[in-house]
Amino acid sequence: MASTGKNILVHLKKCENLSVARFKQCIIDYFVKTGETKMEISVELIDNKLIISDSKQTATAQWAQFYHPPFCPFYHLSTNQVSEITEETMERGINVGVSVLVESSDDKVLLSRRASHLRTFPSIWVPPGGHVEENESLVEAGLRELEEEVGLHLEPDQFMQQPLKILTLWESCFPAKLEIGLPRRHHVVCYMYGKLRNQTSTQLNTQIKMDANETDACIWLDKEIVEVIDLSREDTTTEIKIPENMPGTISALVLDDNKQQIETDLDVSLLFKRLQKTDDKGRVSSGTKMALHQWLKLKT
């Protein structure tokens, strides 16, 4: 959902120096400068600033794994390419997003497909989420977006772990590759995770009411499907092997041409696509794949 108030921006703290992150700045490169794709960071949302640091600053800050893809556009931007980015875009800073990976009591996780008319990442599968609003916590923002996008009203005490866990953070760029176009959006996405105590995916499906402005499909994934999605991560060239006994379709709730929710079957192989220059629709986002990778670690 588009922000209705002040944008929450990323701030970087290094050697006690706190500064607003610049739009063109690659965050991992700012801290480590070795071409790494991941690092452990301290993160805290305080005074409407998401503060990322390479050292823990307060007792309430959390350690988390922070990732970006090997082709991170902000790492590979040339001086000439930076000069071609509009002044309006350069002044945006790095925005903060939050997504909630909800696990049902029967061990399935929910993904939603972004509406096809959206300007950024149309028809891409992600956990429900959006911008963090002014004076919200990450948990409050995540649960608000969950209800706004797919109609699930969940309270923190319905989850087994309180507060909800930060699963991972992802440096997101749109477009996702320089070969597709110059960056127009720069976010740090906080992937939150929580397992519900006593609501199954079947029960939750009866509560889903998608907002057609944001979402046009929802699916529940079991561990076996997530394991194949994990093989398609953009930071690996692992061959994607689909088990012979895996069904070719998956049940989903989708919005039909009249914006009515119906249950139908979708081609499961679309979930295993890697990022391409064209025909990108229907894949799982790169950041979501990394969040699912971290979820699998929790399941082992």
Backbone bond lengths (Angstrom), bond angles and torsions (degrees), N, CA, C in turn:
res aa  C-N    CA-C-N  psi(-1)  N-CA   C-N-CA  omega(-1)  CA-C   N-CA-C  phi
1 M - - - 1.460 - - 1.521 109.71 -
2 A 1.319 116.23 138.75 1.460 119.79 178.94 1.517 110.78 -67.81
3 S 1.330 114.99 143.85 1.454 119.80 -178.44 1.525 110.80 -67.19
4 T 1.322 115.76 139.91 1.466 120.68 178.63 1.519 111.48 -104.41
5 G 1.321 117.84 -1.18 1.459 121.05 -178.74 1.504 110.73 -138.14
6 K 1.327 116.22 -152.12 1.448 122.14 -179.40 1.525 110.66 -65.70
7 N 1.345 116.03 133.16 1.451 119.75 176.71 1.524 110.56 -71.73
8 I 1.329 116.07 136.15 1.453 121.67 174.18 1.527 107.31 -86.26
9 L 1.321 116.49 126.25 1.458 121.24 -174.87 1.527 111.85 -111.24
10 V 1.321 114.35 154.82 1.458 121.79 176.40 1.524 109.27 -78.15
11 H 1.330 115.30 135.48 1.463 122.81 172.41 1.527 107.89 -120.73
12 L 1.325 116.12 142.91 1.455 121.54 -178.04 1.516 110.08 -112.92
13 K 1.350 115.47 134.78 1.455 120.38 179.26 1.514 109.62 -122.43
14 K 1.341 114.78 121.09 1.456 121.63 -177.96 1.519 107.95 -143.30
15 C 1.325 115.45 126.07 1.472 120.66 -178.42 1.524 111.01 53.99
16 E 1.320 115.68 43.86 1.468 123.42 177.32 1.530 113.93 69.64
17 N 1.324 117.62 2.95 1.461 120.34 177.57 1.531 109.90 -97.03
18 L 1.329 116.44 122.21 1.463 122.28 -179.51 1.522 109.12 -106.63
19 S 1.340 115.99 128.73 1.462 119.89 -179.93 1.521 109.83 -145.02
20 V 1.332 115.26 155.06 1.460 120.27 175.64 1.526 108.33 -71.86
21 A 1.324 116.01 131.11 1.465 119.30 178.08 1.524 109.88 -66.99
22 R 1.313 116.52 137.37 1.457 121.50 179.95 1.522 110.44 -87.80
23 F 1.334 116.35 148.89 1.464 121.52 -176.44 1.524 111.70 -53.08
24 K 1.325 117.90 -42.64 1.461 121.12 -173.64 1.528 113.06 -81.43
25 Q 1.312 117.13 -1.95 1.459 122.18 -170.47 1.524 111.68 -82.87
26 C 1.327 116.69 129.53 1.462 122.08 170.62 1.527 107.70 -85.68
27 I 1.329 116.61 118.29 1.459 120.18 -170.45 1.528 111.96 -67.75
28 I 1.327 117.52 -45.56 1.465 119.01 -179.04 1.529 110.32 -64.10
29 D 1.325 116.58 -39.39 1.458 119.65 178.27 1.530 111.30 -64.31
30 Y 1.324 117.02 -32.34 1.470 121.03 178.67 1.530 110.88 -61.79
31 F 1.334 116.04 -36.82 1.466 119.23 -176.85 1.529 113.52 -90.46
32 V 1.325 118.27 -38.87 1.470 118.99 -170.27 1.526 115.00 -117.61
33 K 1.326 119.33 -29.00 1.472 123.76 173.66 1.524 113.80 52.03
34 T 1.303 117.70 42.23 1.463 120.24 178.29 1.521 112.52 -131.06
35 G 1.320 117.42 13.14 1.457 119.93 -178.36 1.509 113.75 75.15
36 E 1.328 117.12 16.57 1.461 120.92 179.23 1.528 110.80 -68.24
37 T 1.329 116.10 155.50 1.463 121.11 176.30 1.527 112.10 -106.40
38 K 1.342 117.17 -1.12 1.460 119.29 179.11 1.515 109.95 -153.31
39 M 1.320 116.03 158.10 1.451 122.29 173.18 1.522 108.06 -160.53
40 E 1.309 116.25 159.55 1.461 120.33 173.80 1.524 107.84 -91.69
41 I 1.331 115.75 130.18 1.460 120.22 -177.76 1.527 109.88 -129.49
42 S 1.318 114.19 160.51 1.456 121.92 170.56 1.520 107.26 -98.42
43 V 1.319 117.43 134.41 1.459 120.67 -176.38 1.518 110.19 -134.65
44 E 1.321 115.42 140.32 1.463 120.64 177.58 1.525 109.32 -156.12
45 L 1.322 115.55 135.20 1.460 121.28 174.11 1.520 107.42 -97.87
46 I 1.338 116.03 111.71 1.448 120.93 -176.34 1.531 108.84 -144.85
47 D 1.330 115.56 135.28 1.473 121.60 -179.90 1.524 111.64 53.17
48 N 1.346 115.03 40.59 1.471 121.85 178.18 1.528 112.78 60.88
49 K 1.314 115.74 31.72 1.460 122.42 173.75 1.528 108.41 -130.78
50 L 1.333 116.79 131.63 1.461 119.61 170.83 1.523 106.59 -90.08
51 I 1.332 115.27 108.07 1.460 120.78 -175.49 1.530 109.03 -96.81
52 I 1.321 114.61 119.78 1.462 122.14 177.23 1.516 107.96 -110.18
53 S 1.329 115.27 130.21 1.462 120.14 -176.44 1.519 109.42 -141.91
54 D 1.317 115.99 156.69 1.463 120.00 175.00 1.520 112.06 -90.21
55 S 1.335 116.88 3.89 1.465 121.73 174.25 1.521 108.39 -141.19
56 K 1.323 116.79 145.51 1.465 120.30 -176.99 1.518 110.01 -73.09
57 Q 1.349 114.85 126.23 1.456 120.04 -172.76 1.523 113.60 -96.80
58 T 1.325 117.44 -33.61 1.460 121.35 -176.89 1.524 109.72 -136.48
59 A 1.325 115.58 167.41 1.458 120.39 -179.93 1.523 112.04 -68.01
60 T 1.323 117.66 -23.98 1.467 121.01 -177.75 1.520 113.40 -92.18
61 A 1.320 117.81 -8.97 1.466 120.43 176.57 1.527 109.63 -67.74
62 Q 1.343 116.55 151.08 1.463 121.30 -178.32 1.525 109.65 -117.50
63 W 1.317 115.60 142.77 1.459 120.62 170.99 1.521 108.41 -82.02
64 A 1.320 116.66 140.60 1.461 120.71 179.11 1.525 108.75 -153.38
65 Q 1.326 115.84 156.50 1.457 121.45 173.72 1.525 108.88 -82.61
66 F 1.334 115.82 133.42 1.460 122.16 -178.60 1.526 107.76 -118.56
67 Y 1.342 116.69 132.52 1.459 121.25 -174.10 1.527 111.37 -131.17
68 H 1.313 114.55 155.06 1.456 121.56 160.25 1.525 107.06 -144.57
69 P 1.339 117.92 163.81 1.469 119.66 -176.55 1.516 111.35 -77.35
70 P 1.327 118.40 161.70 1.475 121.36 178.39 1.526 112.18 -58.94
71 F 1.332 116.94 -27.25 1.461 121.76 -178.43 1.528 111.64 -97.37
72 C 1.317 118.19 21.76 1.464 121.65 -178.24 1.538 110.25 -45.18
73 P 1.330 118.06 116.99 1.469 119.82 -177.35 1.521 113.41 -58.33
74 F 1.324 117.60 -34.73 1.463 119.84 -176.69 1.529 111.91 -72.03
75 Y 1.314 117.50 -26.12 1.462 120.59 175.26 1.526 110.78 -74.45
76 H 1.340 116.22 -33.97 1.460 120.56 -172.65 1.529 113.44 -98.67
77 L 1.323 118.84 0.52 1.461 121.06 -179.82 1.534 111.83 -59.23
78 S 1.321 116.08 130.40 1.465 120.52 174.18 1.527 109.54 -88.81
79 T 1.306 115.71 165.67 1.469 120.06 177.72 1.527 110.78 -60.16
80 N 1.313 117.09 -40.57 1.465 120.55 179.00 1.523 111.19 -64.51
81 Q 1.331 116.97 -40.46 1.460 119.83 179.64 1.529 111.16 -66.66
82 V 1.329 117.11 -38.55 1.462 120.50 177.18 1.523 110.01 -59.98
83 S 1.320 116.58 -40.21 1.470 120.34 -178.69 1.521 112.56 -66.37
84 E 1.341 117.07 -19.26 1.465 121.16 -179.09 1.524 112.55 -88.61
85 I 1.332 118.11 -10.89 1.463 121.53 178.49 1.524 108.57 -76.62
86 T 1.322 117.18 134.64 1.459 120.55 -175.56 1.522 111.40 -65.47
87 E 1.321 115.11 153.12 1.464 120.60 179.32 1.521 110.94 -60.75
88 E 1.332 116.56 -39.19 1.465 120.46 179.15 1.521 111.03 -59.41
89 T 1.323 116.62 -43.02 1.461 120.65 179.11 1.528 110.89 -66.79
90 M 1.319 117.42 -43.08 1.458 121.45 -177.46 1.524 111.99 -62.79
91 E 1.320 117.49 -26.04 1.466 121.15 -178.12 1.521 113.48 -84.18
92 R 1.318 117.89 -1.36 1.464 120.45 -175.11 1.523 113.56 -73.71
93 G 1.303 118.62 -26.06 1.456 120.12 -172.17 1.518 110.14 73.01
94 I 1.318 116.72 -164.06 1.465 122.42 178.56 1.524 107.69 -112.73
95 N 1.325 115.22 116.30 1.460 120.67 -177.61 1.524 112.00 -81.52
96 V 1.324 115.39 165.02 1.459 122.37 -178.66 1.522 109.62 -113.11
97 G 1.314 116.25 128.08 1.456 122.49 174.25 1.513 110.30 -120.66
98 V 1.321 116.05 161.46 1.460 121.15 177.46 1.519 109.10 -140.02
99 S 1.320 116.21 138.31 1.458 122.73 175.09 1.525 108.21 -130.04
100 V 1.327 115.68 144.44 1.464 120.02 -179.55 1.528 109.11 -113.05
101 L 1.327 115.92 116.86 1.461 121.35 173.33 1.527 107.36 -87.34
102 V 1.329 115.80 103.82 1.462 122.15 -177.72 1.524 109.02 -92.22
103 E 1.331 115.85 126.98 1.457 121.15 174.18 1.525 108.70 -107.31
104 S 1.321 115.84 127.69 1.459 120.99 178.78 1.527 110.23 -75.22
105 S 1.321 115.67 169.01 1.464 119.35 -179.72 1.526 112.11 -68.99
106 D 1.349 117.01 -15.48 1.467 120.11 175.56 1.535 111.57 -101.20
107 D 1.335 115.32 26.97 1.472 122.69 166.44 1.528 114.65 68.36
108 K 1.325 117.35 37.31 1.457 121.23 174.76 1.521 109.41 -121.51
109 V 1.341 116.49 149.63 1.463 120.76 -179.23 1.525 109.96 -113.66
110 L 1.327 114.74 147.82 1.463 122.16 -173.97 1.524 111.56 -96.89
111 L 1.343 116.51 129.32 1.449 122.56 167.69 1.522 109.28 -120.81
112 S 1.321 115.40 149.67 1.459 120.95 175.76 1.529 108.36 -122.88
113 R 1.337 115.34 150.52 1.465 119.67 179.28 1.519 109.61 -100.55
114 R 1.329 115.37 124.27 1.448 120.29 -179.62 1.533 110.17 -63.34
115 A 1.335 116.01 141.37 1.462 121.11 -176.63 1.534 110.82 -58.23
116 S 1.326 116.13 147.88 1.464 121.39 -173.50 1.528 113.16 -69.84
117 H 1.340 117.34 -18.47 1.466 119.71 -178.19 1.531 113.18 -90.63
118 L 1.319 118.36 -3.49 1.459 120.37 -177.51 1.523 111.10 -66.52
119 R 1.333 116.40 146.66 1.461 120.96 -176.36 1.525 112.40 -73.56
120 T 1.337 117.03 -28.02 1.468 120.38 -179.62 1.522 109.54 -119.52
121 F 1.318 114.90 134.41 1.471 122.98 177.82 1.541 113.08 48.61
122 P 1.341 118.44 52.00 1.471 119.07 177.62 1.526 111.43 -66.12
123 S 1.340 115.99 142.30 1.473 123.70 175.15 1.520 113.22 59.96
124 I 1.326 116.90 30.15 1.459 122.25 177.74 1.529 108.90 -105.88
125 W 1.340 116.41 141.84 1.464 121.59 -179.26 1.520 110.75 -84.97
126 V 1.319 115.94 129.67 1.468 123.50 -179.72 1.528 108.25 -148.39
127 P 1.337 118.86 162.12 1.461 119.00 165.61 1.537 108.17 -68.90
128 P 1.324 119.11 148.85 1.466 120.07 177.61 1.525 110.97 -54.65
129 G 1.335 115.81 140.37 1.455 118.91 -179.12 1.509 112.09 178.12
130 G 1.324 116.18 -176.95 1.459 121.31 -179.25 1.514 110.72 175.81
131 H 1.323 115.80 -158.24 1.455 121.46 -177.98 1.538 111.76 -72.17
132 V 1.318 114.35 152.35 1.466 121.09 170.56 1.518 107.61 -88.46
133 E 1.328 116.54 128.58 1.461 121.47 -179.68 1.526 110.77 -89.10
134 E 1.313 115.27 161.79 1.458 121.78 -179.47 1.527 110.95 -56.31
135 N 1.332 116.55 134.29 1.473 125.73 176.76 1.527 113.99 70.30
136 E 1.323 118.01 11.04 1.461 121.04 174.18 1.529 110.30 -91.56
137 S 1.322 116.28 152.04 1.455 121.11 166.02 1.532 107.51 -86.02
138 L 1.320 116.38 168.01 1.463 119.78 177.79 1.522 111.09 -61.74
139 V 1.325 116.60 -40.68 1.466 120.45 179.87 1.524 110.54 -65.49
140 E 1.312 117.72 -45.90 1.463 121.16 178.92 1.522 111.19 -59.32
141 A 1.322 116.00 -44.42 1.459 119.66 -179.87 1.526 111.21 -64.59
142 G 1.331 116.76 -43.69 1.455 120.38 -179.18 1.506 112.81 -62.57
143 L 1.329 117.29 -44.87 1.463 120.72 -179.49 1.525 111.54 -70.30
144 R 1.337 117.27 -33.46 1.470 120.11 175.44 1.525 110.39 -63.78
145 E 1.332 116.60 -47.75 1.456 120.29 -179.85 1.530 111.36 -63.74
146 L 1.309 117.09 -36.85 1.463 121.31 177.59 1.524 110.74 -58.19
147 E 1.332 116.02 -44.32 1.463 119.74 179.65 1.521 111.33 -71.52
148 E 1.318 117.51 -41.30 1.465 120.16 -177.76 1.527 112.15 -66.46
149 E 1.319 117.60 -37.46 1.461 119.99 -173.61 1.517 113.19 -86.89
150 V 1.335 117.47 -39.30 1.472 118.67 -175.86 1.526 113.39 -126.79
151 G 1.335 118.12 4.43 1.454 121.01 172.84 1.509 116.60 79.64
152 L 1.330 117.63 8.54 1.468 120.22 178.94 1.522 109.88 -88.21
153 H 1.332 116.08 113.51 1.460 120.33 176.18 1.519 108.25 -96.26
154 L 1.331 115.30 109.03 1.458 121.18 -178.09 1.520 109.68 -124.94
155 E 1.327 115.33 139.67 1.455 121.86 177.07 1.528 109.55 -101.36
156 P 1.330 117.25 152.18 1.467 119.74 -178.70 1.531 113.93 -55.13
157 D 1.349 117.11 -34.24 1.464 118.59 -176.85 1.527 113.32 -75.71
158 Q 1.336 118.17 -2.69 1.458 120.87 174.98 1.529 111.98 -83.26
159 F 1.323 116.02 -9.98 1.460 120.73 179.84 1.524 110.49 -96.45
160 M 1.320 115.63 152.63 1.452 120.82 -177.33 1.520 111.79 -68.83
161 Q 1.331 115.98 -33.78 1.464 119.95 -178.53 1.520 109.25 -111.81
162 Q 1.327 115.58 131.61 1.458 120.32 178.48 1.525 108.97 -130.57
163 P 1.337 118.84 134.36 1.463 125.48 -7.31 1.527 111.34 -71.53
164 L 1.336 116.36 172.34 1.452 119.80 178.40 1.525 110.12 -58.02
165 K 1.307 115.89 145.35 1.466 123.20 -175.35 1.529 110.70 -84.22
166 I 1.337 116.92 138.78 1.465 120.34 166.82 1.527 106.96 -76.27
167 L 1.321 115.49 115.31 1.464 120.62 -177.46 1.529 110.67 -79.53
168 T 1.323 115.93 -47.22 1.459 121.82 177.52 1.522 108.68 -169.24
169 L 1.320 117.07 166.66 1.460 122.63 172.90 1.522 108.72 -119.69
170 W 1.338 115.14 147.71 1.457 120.66 -175.00 1.519 109.60 -134.53
171 E 1.334 116.23 132.65 1.463 121.27 174.63 1.523 107.90 -87.55
172 S 1.329 115.94 111.83 1.461 122.41 -171.53 1.524 110.97 -108.32
173 C 1.329 115.49 135.86 1.462 121.92 176.15 1.520 109.36 -127.45
174 F 1.333 115.93 140.94 1.460 119.81 170.20 1.516 108.12 -127.16
175 P 1.359 115.85 129.65 1.461 128.98 -8.21 1.530 111.73 -60.94
176 A 1.321 115.51 159.70 1.459 120.08 -171.00 1.516 113.79 -75.96
177 K 1.362 117.87 -19.84 1.463 121.87 179.41 1.522 109.68 -132.37
178 L 1.331 116.18 147.26 1.458 120.12 177.36 1.525 111.53 -63.45
179 E 1.341 117.43 -28.97 1.463 120.06 179.02 1.526 111.62 -63.70
180 I 1.328 116.27 -23.23 1.465 120.52 -179.64 1.521 110.96 -86.22
181 G 1.332 117.24 -33.28 1.456 120.91 -179.38 1.514 111.00 164.00
182 L 1.323 116.43 166.59 1.453 121.49 178.46 1.524 110.85 -69.22
183 P 1.336 117.77 150.29 1.475 120.71 -178.57 1.529 111.98 -59.37
184 R 1.328 114.69 136.22 1.466 121.48 174.21 1.528 112.19 -119.79
185 R 1.326 116.94 -19.89 1.458 121.76 178.27 1.528 108.96 -138.52
186 H 1.335 115.93 143.29 1.468 121.76 179.38 1.525 107.29 -138.58
187 H 1.329 116.48 119.23 1.465 122.29 -179.07 1.524 110.42 -131.90
188 V 1.309 115.05 153.64 1.461 121.65 157.52 1.517 106.09 -105.68
189 V 1.325 115.56 120.83 1.466 121.27 -179.52 1.523 108.62 -101.14
190 C 1.328 115.84 123.48 1.465 122.15 175.93 1.517 107.90 -94.14
191 Y 1.310 116.38 111.63 1.465 120.66 177.28 1.527 108.61 -89.15
192 M 1.335 114.88 113.40 1.455 121.42 176.58 1.532 109.23 -94.21
193 Y 1.313 116.62 158.08 1.471 120.27 -179.34 1.519 110.44 -141.01
194 G 1.334 115.00 139.87 1.455 120.11 173.22 1.516 111.11 -155.03
195 K 1.335 116.14 140.75 1.469 121.50 175.46 1.516 109.16 -104.07
196 L 1.322 115.46 130.23 1.460 120.87 -178.97 1.518 110.78 -76.43
197 R 1.323 114.69 147.81 1.458 120.37 -176.19 1.525 113.19 -70.90
198 N 1.338 117.02 -46.43 1.475 117.98 -168.65 1.524 114.07 -148.01
199 Q 1.331 117.69 30.62 1.455 120.25 176.31 1.529 109.42 -120.84
200 T 1.330 115.87 121.52 1.458 120.99 -179.49 1.525 110.11 -82.71
201 S 1.330 116.02 166.46 1.463 120.49 177.90 1.531 111.11 -62.48
202 T 1.333 116.84 -35.04 1.467 120.11 178.29 1.526 110.57 -65.29
203 Q 1.310 117.04 -43.26 1.465 120.35 178.35 1.529 110.95 -65.20
204 L 1.323 116.83 -41.65 1.460 120.52 -178.56 1.524 111.70 -67.68
205 N 1.334 116.77 -32.90 1.466 120.03 179.11 1.525 111.74 -59.42
206 T 1.333 116.47 -32.13 1.471 119.22 -179.86 1.524 111.64 -71.52
207 Q 1.334 117.14 -15.52 1.463 121.34 -178.80 1.531 112.74 -97.53
208 I 1.322 116.84 -12.58 1.460 120.23 -175.87 1.526 110.82 -69.87
209 K 1.326 114.94 131.61 1.465 122.43 174.39 1.523 106.72 -140.80
210 M 1.310 115.26 98.85 1.466 120.48 -172.61 1.528 112.35 -74.22
211 D 1.315 114.78 144.27 1.456 122.25 171.96 1.529 106.98 -88.60
212 A 1.334 116.68 113.13 1.463 121.38 -175.54 1.520 112.78 -63.15
213 N 1.318 117.34 -19.02 1.463 120.21 177.60 1.526 111.96 -73.36
214 E 1.334 115.87 -19.33 1.462 120.22 -173.87 1.527 114.24 -119.62
215 T 1.319 116.35 -35.34 1.459 121.63 -166.75 1.517 110.28 -140.11
216 D 1.359 116.96 144.11 1.464 117.42 177.07 1.529 113.97 -129.28
217 A 1.351 117.15 4.79 1.465 119.40 176.74 1.522 109.90 -164.52
218 C 1.322 115.53 154.77 1.473 122.89 176.24 1.520 108.91 -138.80
219 I 1.329 115.59 142.16 1.453 121.09 175.68 1.524 110.02 -139.27
220 W 1.337 115.02 151.86 1.460 121.97 173.13 1.526 107.86 -109.44
221 L 1.324 116.45 127.07 1.458 122.17 -175.81 1.512 111.41 -109.58
222 D 1.339 115.55 133.61 1.462 118.69 173.65 1.529 109.73 -90.23
223 K 1.309 116.20 173.57 1.463 122.02 -174.03 1.529 111.64 -60.90
224 E 1.332 117.63 -35.82 1.458 120.46 -176.96 1.534 111.37 -64.90
225 I 1.322 117.09 -41.04 1.463 119.66 178.18 1.528 110.40 -70.14
226 V 1.322 116.73 -40.23 1.465 119.96 179.47 1.529 110.54 -61.89
227 E 1.309 117.67 -35.19 1.465 120.41 179.06 1.523 111.58 -62.76
228 V 1.329 117.99 -35.01 1.470 120.52 177.28 1.527 109.73 -74.83
229 I 1.335 117.44 -41.18 1.467 120.25 175.54 1.527 109.95 -56.12
230 D 1.324 116.74 -38.49 1.461 121.67 -178.99 1.528 111.38 -62.09
231 L 1.321 117.55 -30.77 1.464 120.80 178.12 1.526 111.85 -68.68
232 S 1.346 116.33 -19.99 1.463 120.39 -176.12 1.526 112.79 -94.16
233 R 1.341 118.12 9.57 1.459 120.14 178.82 1.529 110.70 -55.64
234 E 1.326 114.99 146.41 1.458 120.08 -177.18 1.524 113.37 -77.48
235 D 1.334 117.70 -8.02 1.467 119.93 177.26 1.522 111.55 -94.30
236 T 1.336 117.06 11.65 1.452 120.77 179.64 1.515 109.63 -141.14
237 T 1.327 116.56 153.59 1.468 121.27 176.21 1.528 110.55 -110.00
238 T 1.324 115.76 19.38 1.455 120.94 -179.74 1.527 110.86 -55.86
239 E 1.323 116.27 137.23 1.462 120.21 176.67 1.533 109.36 -63.58
240 I 1.314 115.10 134.91 1.469 120.41 -179.50 1.525 108.09 -88.29
241 K 1.324 115.41 104.18 1.461 120.87 -179.90 1.524 109.38 -105.31
242 I 1.327 115.46 117.66 1.459 121.08 179.08 1.525 108.14 -91.53
243 P 1.334 117.95 122.75 1.469 119.94 179.65 1.529 112.07 -54.75
244 E 1.317 115.76 140.49 1.467 120.01 -177.76 1.522 112.77 -60.17
245 N 1.331 116.52 -30.26 1.469 119.32 -177.00 1.523 113.17 -88.61
246 M 1.342 117.85 4.31 1.462 119.92 -179.75 1.525 110.08 -80.30
247 P 1.336 118.33 128.36 1.473 120.56 178.25 1.526 110.96 -58.55
248 G 1.321 116.57 150.49 1.457 121.52 -179.22 1.513 113.80 -80.86
249 T 1.333 116.91 -9.73 1.456 120.71 179.56 1.519 109.81 -130.97
250 I 1.319 114.90 162.41 1.458 121.41 177.71 1.521 108.35 -134.58
251 S 1.324 116.14 139.32 1.462 121.11 -179.97 1.526 109.88 -71.91
252 A 1.325 115.83 136.65 1.458 120.92 -177.76 1.516 110.19 -144.89
253 L 1.329 115.84 154.32 1.459 121.95 166.96 1.520 107.25 -93.50
254 V 1.337 117.65 126.84 1.461 120.48 -179.91 1.523 109.32 -132.92
255 L 1.319 115.73 158.92 1.451 121.35 173.15 1.527 108.28 -93.04
256 D 1.340 116.73 125.46 1.462 119.83 178.65 1.531 110.22 -80.40
257 D 1.327 117.18 -172.54 1.462 121.51 -176.45 1.524 112.73 -63.00
258 N 1.325 116.36 -21.00 1.474 121.31 178.14 1.518 112.33 -96.96
259 K 1.330 116.50 12.41 1.466 123.18 -179.92 1.526 112.50 63.37
260 Q 1.331 115.84 28.64 1.452 121.25 175.86 1.521 109.62 -100.34
261 Q 1.335 116.99 139.23 1.456 120.86 178.77 1.510 110.86 -74.96
262 I 1.322 115.73 128.46 1.456 120.90 175.34 1.522 108.21 -134.11
263 E 1.301 116.05 157.74 1.462 121.04 175.30 1.514 108.25 -98.42
264 T 1.324 116.37 129.77 1.454 120.88 -178.59 1.517 109.40 -148.82
265 D 1.330 116.31 175.16 1.455 121.29 178.52 1.521 109.75 -105.37
266 L 1.331 116.73 136.39 1.449 122.97 177.74 1.532 110.20 -115.20
267 D 1.317 115.66 153.39 1.460 122.23 177.23 1.529 109.26 -65.95
268 V 1.312 116.80 113.72 1.461 120.69 -175.15 1.529 111.64 -68.30
269 S 1.336 117.94 -25.28 1.464 120.28 -176.23 1.531 112.34 -65.61
270 L 1.345 118.03 -22.00 1.458 120.72 177.92 1.523 111.49 -62.52
271 L 1.329 116.40 -28.23 1.460 120.59 -179.57 1.520 112.12 -71.32
272 F 1.333 117.34 -12.78 1.455 121.47 -175.04 1.531 112.17 -103.78
273 K 1.337 117.09 11.36 1.467 121.18 -179.66 1.523 110.89 -74.30
274 R 1.329 115.99 143.40 1.460 120.71 169.02 1.530 108.91 -91.97
275 L 1.322 115.29 162.09 1.454 121.63 179.92 1.523 110.48 -60.31
276 Q 1.339 116.25 130.75 1.454 123.03 177.36 1.527 109.54 -121.59
277 K 1.315 116.55 168.81 1.459 120.35 175.05 1.520 111.16 -71.28
278 T 1.340 115.43 -35.31 1.461 120.88 -179.61 1.522 108.94 -130.76
279 D 1.325 116.60 171.82 1.467 122.25 179.28 1.527 110.53 50.00
280 D 1.322 115.15 51.78 1.459 121.76 -173.92 1.521 112.24 -87.55
281 K 1.314 117.57 -11.61 1.459 120.83 -171.61 1.527 111.33 -71.03
282 G 1.324 114.68 145.64 1.452 120.59 175.98 1.510 114.86 93.94
283 R 1.337 118.00 -7.34 1.464 120.08 179.85 1.528 110.57 -85.09
284 V 1.312 115.07 166.20 1.460 122.13 171.73 1.531 107.15 -85.58
285 S 1.322 117.63 135.22 1.465 120.20 -177.27 1.529 110.54 -62.10
286 S 1.330 115.51 153.08 1.471 120.43 -178.35 1.523 111.49 -61.60
287 G 1.337 116.72 -41.66 1.459 119.73 178.17 1.512 112.40 -64.63
288 T 1.331 116.40 -38.31 1.466 120.37 178.29 1.519 110.79 -65.05
289 K 1.332 116.98 -38.86 1.466 119.59 177.19 1.529 110.73 -59.48
290 M 1.347 116.49 -39.67 1.463 118.87 179.42 1.523 110.60 -69.09
291 A 1.334 117.00 -37.69 1.463 119.71 176.22 1.524 110.84 -63.49
292 L 1.325 117.28 -40.81 1.467 120.94 177.40 1.526 110.69 -66.28
293 H 1.327 116.51 -34.69 1.472 120.82 175.59 1.525 110.39 -60.43
294 Q 1.328 116.33 -43.49 1.463 120.13 178.06 1.527 111.03 -67.47
295 W 1.331 117.01 -35.31 1.480 121.10 177.32 1.530 110.26 -62.85
296 L 1.332 115.80 -41.96 1.467 118.96 178.74 1.517 111.15 -60.78
297 K 1.318 117.20 -36.29 1.475 120.64 177.54 1.525 110.63 -61.18
298 L 1.335 116.53 -35.90 1.472 119.94 178.98 1.523 111.43 -69.09
299 K 1.333 116.61 -24.11 1.462 121.36 -174.82 1.517 112.74 -88.72
300 T 1.348 116.79 -7.32 1.468 119.21 -177.42 1.520 110.08 -98.10
